[in-house]
Amino acid sequence: MTGTPDAPAPSLRLAVVEDDAELRERILLPALQASGFEASGFRSALELYRQWTRAPFDLVLLDVGLPDEDGVEIARHLRALGGRMGIVIYSAHGRGVDRLRGLRAGVDAYLVKPLAMDELVQTLRNLGRRVAGDGTRASGRSGWSLDQGGWVLHTPAGTTISLSRNEREVMTVLAGCPGEAVARDILAQRLAGGDGSGFDPHRLDMLVYRLRRKCEAAGAPLGLATVRGAGYRLDW
């Protein structure tokens, strides 16, 4: 494991898609989590897509050889969704034609097995800094934007509003589907880091209330609407 002091930007969510349970659970996930990534493991494209509909990831690490879908095709599909996620794929095949296929699908890096953990961690860290700090992560039609990994909200007038971790989690989900109602349980799952069944709904209500007040104090009311019986909708 690398001993360098640098670490990924805070709260960058990493999806690790690998069907080999031993490699995924005993090697990759422990090493990546120990390196500071908020890493979650998936054994198939289907598992990844199901979780993605609830909350997108900032970084994705893909094995090319998966049981239900080719890793390169997964990368191509994720790129078509838009956003600034970083994508790394790895394979036992490192020929030029294989690498070119991955690059054409929009991957940021193509690594060859056996994986060197130092190289993998540093590659993901470099991508993490780019995802967290480059440009606008999400923009609304009225001039609002969410950038720097979702930690800073910009008003149409250019005022910056720093977000807490929980505010960032909620805004990231809502900004990913503007104009659409997002169910409360989906937001609760994001805030709880997985199973949101035990999450107190009043905490979510209070978080939204405080976020609205924070924006009002900055002189720019945020179009964060409560949808009765459904959840919340971001109209910005």
C-alpha positions, 0 to 999 in steps of 0.5 A, a space after each residue: 500500500 502506498 505511503 504517500 500522504 495525499 488522499 482523495 477529496 472528502 466523500 467521493 463515492 467509488 463503485 467497484 464492479 468485480 464478480 470475483 468475490 475474493 478479489 472484491 471483498 478481501 483485496 480491493 474494497 479493504 485497500 481502497 477504503 483504507 486509502 480514504 475512498 467511500 468504496 462500495 462493491 458490486 458483482 454485476 452491471 445490474 447491481 451497479 445500475 440498481 444502485 445508480 438510480 438511487 445515487 450516482 457515484 463519483 468514481 467507478 472501477 470496472 473489471 472488463 470481464 463481468 458475467 452480465 455485461 462487458 465492462 467497456 460497454 458499462 463505461 460507454 453507458 455511464 458516459 452517455 448519462 453525462 456528469 463528470 464521474 471518473 472511470 477506470 477499467 482493468 483487464 488481463 488483456 493489455 494490447 493496444 487494440 484493447 486499450 483503444 476500445 476502452 478509451 473510445 468508450 470514454 474511460 479515463 484509465 485502462 489498467 492491466 492485471 495483475 493490479 499494482 495497488 499503488 498504481 490503482 490508488 494513485 490513479 483513482 486519487 488523481 481522478 478524484 481531484 479532477 472530479 472534485 475540483 474541476 468546473 461545474 458538477 451540475 447546473 440549473 437553467 436559472 443560473 444556480 450551479 453545484 461544483 467542487 465535488 458538490 461542496 459549494 453551491 453558487 447562486 445566480 448572482 455569483 454568491 457561494 454557499 458552502 454545504 455540509 456533508 448531509 446538504 451535499 448528499 441531498 443536493 447531489 441527488 436532487 441536482 441529478 434529476 432536476 424538475 423530478 420528485 425524488 422519494 424521501 426514502 431514496 434521500 434517506 438511503 443516501 444520508 444513511 449510507 445504504 439502508 435508510 429504513 431506520 433513518 428519522 424522516 424528521 432529520 431530512 425535513 430539518 435538513 431541507 429547512 435549514 438548507 432553504 434558510 441558508 440560501 435565503 440568508 444569502 439573498 437567493 431563495 432556492 427552488 427546493 419544493 416539497 412534493 406532498 406524498 412523494 418527497 422533494 423536487 429541485 426547480 432551479 
